[in-house]
Amino acid sequence: MVEKYTAPTVGKTFRILRSISRNPQGQTISELSQQLGISKSTVHGISAALEELGAISRAPDTRRFRLGTTLFELGRAAYSRIDVKDTARPFMEQLMRKTRESVFLGIRNRQHVTILDTVESTNDLKITSPIGTTIPLLAGAVGKVFLAEMEAKHTTALLHQGLPRFTERSITDPVQYSRQLRQTRETGHAVDDEEYISGVRAVAAPIRSDGNLLAAIWVVGFTPSLNDQKLPAVARETIAAAEEIGAAIARKGALEA
């Protein structure tokens, strides 16, 4: 049995945030202390840290705390990820049926890509990975999709820090990798030719809505299945699926506006 880890300060912090969220007029330190049964000194310390982070803000006239912009930003980010995942699912399933390969959906998470959803191939031999798995940003086709969107100066600095060698086919030359990123921008998709995992190929495309890069979708298969003859068709289908997902998200946003 796994022992449950508890952090009292974290629990008190969330109790304070939840209490503030339920009081539109805001709450003072005294009110929070009395309502939650937490000492004033503890409430003061936690609220000061939250205020510095922008999680809460205090009105100068009433000294009452309200939720800050940081929490709204986090909430929007969390909602958008759920929205992308739910909207993308039927298109991912359709793409899997067309390509007969595993399909993944992911977002950039600093120096990694996090898998939000996956639709496994119906083939006996298939590529799979659990939701929540992270992939290095400098690995595979999906990383190229996100890197291709970065400003040139940031990409150059990142590439010259050193490109990892995952397989014998990994691209470790910054100039050659930059050419791959330029090609990704020109064609609207990226290819991984056994650069991350030996014997495995992938095709990735960006998902955009209103001009903003939200996520990426990619198809992964073993090289004998995702061969040179099949690769161009898979690229076209992947790009089409990404565009359809982006359009569906835009339509959904317009209806909710």
N, C-alpha and C positions, 0 to 999 in steps of 0.2 A: 504494500500500500504506500502510495506517495504521500509524504508529509506535506500538509498544506502550509504554505508560507504566508505569514501575515505581517503587515507593516502598519502599526497604529497611526502614524502620521499620515500615510496615504489614505487610510479610511476616514480620518477626520477631515482631510482636505476635500474629499468627495462629498462628505456630509455638508460641509460649508458651501461648496459650489451648488449642491442640489437645493439647499435651503435658499440661497440667493436667487436661484433660477425660478423658484416658486413664489417669489415676492417681487412683482414688477416695480414697486416703489423703492426697492432696495432695502438693505438692512445694515444696522450699525454693529460695531464690535460687541457692545453690551447686549443687544438683541440676539445676536448669534450665540453668544456665550450662554445666555439664559435659556434659549430655546433648545440648544443642543447639549447642554450640560457639559460644556468644554470651558476650561478656565480662560479668562480674558487674555492672559499672557500668551496662551497657546493660540487662540484665535488671532491675536494681534500678529504673532510671528508668521503664521500660515498666510494670513491675508496680505501681509507686507510682501511675502515672496510671490504670491499670486498676482499682486498688483504690479510688481516689477516685471513679471513675465507677460503682462497684458491680458491675463486670464480674467481679471476683474478690474473695475475702475471705481473710483470714489468721487462722488459729487463734492466739490469744494465747499458748497454752502451747507449741505445737510450732513456731510460725512457718511453718507450711506453708500454701501457697495452694491454695484450692479455687475452683471456679466460683461466681460471685456471683448474686444474685437478678436483676440487670439482664439477664443473658444468658438466664435462664429466661423472663423476661417477653418478651424479643424472640423467643425460640423459640416460645412459645405464640402470639404474635401472627402470626408467619410461618406456623405450622401452621394457625391458624384461617383465614387468608386462602386457603390452598390448599384447605382443607376446604370453605369456602364456595363456591369456584369449581367444584370437582369436583361438589359436591352440586347446585349451581344449574344446571349445564349442560343436563341433559335438560329441565328446566322452561323454560329460556330458549328452547330449540329448539321446544318445544311452543307457547310464547307467540308466537314468530315465525310459526309456521304459522297460528295463529289470527288474528293481526293483520295478517300479511303486511308487517310493518314491521321494521326493524332493532331488536335488543334488546341492551341493555348492562347490565353488572354493574360496580358500583364501590364503593369505600370512601372515607371521608373521610381526607385526609392534610393535617392542619393547615388551611391556608387554600385547599386545593384538593380536588378529588375525582379519584382515580386509577382509570382503567378497568382492571378485572381481566380481563374477558372480553367478547366480543361475538359475536352471531349475526347475520350480515348477512341482510337481506331478499333474497328471490329475485326481487324486481322489478328491471327493467333500470335504473331510476333509484332509487337508494337512498342512505341516509346511512351512512357508515362512518367508523371511526376506529381506529387501531392500539391494541392492548393496551399499557398503560403510559402512554397519553396522559393529561394532567392537564387538568381543567376548573376554572376559578375557582369558589370556593365560592358567590360571589354571582352565579352565572350559571346560568340554566336551571332546569328542574324538579328535577333531582337535588340541586342545592344547597339548594333549599327544604326537601327532605326532611330533610337533616341539620341545617339551621338551626332547623327546627321542633322538634327534640329538645333544643336547647340551653336553658340557663337564661335566663329573660327578661332579666336584667341584662346577660348576655354578648351576647345578640342585639341588644339596644338599643344597647349601646356599639359593636358592629360596624357596625350600620346607619348610625349617626350619624357614622361616619368617612367616609361617602360611598359612594353606590351607583353603580357604573359604568354608562355608557350604551353598550351594545353595538349596539343597533339603535334605530330610532325608537319601537319598542314596549317598550323596556326600562323597568322600573319603577324610578324614581330617588327617589321620595318614600318616606321611611322609614315613615310612617304607613300608606300604601297597601301597602307590602311586608309590614309587620307583619300586616295583615289577610289577606294571602295565606298567611302562615305559620299564622295561626289557622285558616284554612280547611283548610289541609293537615292540621293536627292533628285537625280535626273529621271530615273525609272519608276520611282515610287515604291520600291521594294528592296529588300536586302536578302542576300543569300549566304548561308553558312555551308561551305563545302568541306565537311569533316574537320572544321577548324576548332571546334569545342570538344566534340566526342568523336573518336575514330569510328568510321563506318556509319556515321549519322549525318544527314543533311537537313537543312531547314530553310524555309522561306518566310520572311516577315514583312508586314506592311503597317504603316501608321494609321491610327484611328483619330480623325480630326472632326471637330464640330465647331462651326463658326470660326474657323481658322486656327483653333487651338488644338495642340496635340494632347489628347486625353490618355491614350493607351496604345498598345500594339497587339496585333494578332499574328500568330505564326503557326506554320504547319511543319511538323517534324516527322521524319521517317528514315528507315535504314536505306543506305545508298542503293542497293540493288532494286528497291521498290521506287524510291524517289530518284530515278535515273535521269540521264541527260535528255531523253526523249520526253519524259513526263514533267520535268522541271518547269519549262515555259508555261504549260497549261496551269500548273499549280500556282505559279506566280500570278497569272491573270485572275484566277479564282480568288486568291488571297487578297489581292488589291480590291477586287469587286466587293468582297465581303467586308473589308475595312471601310469602304466608301458607304456601303449600305448601313453599317452600324452607325457611322457618323451621321448620316442623314436621318436615321431613326431617332437618335439622341436629340438632334436639332428639332425634329418635329415634336418630340415629347416636351422639350423645353418650351417651345412656342405655345403649346396647348396649356402648359401649366403657368405661363406668364400672365 
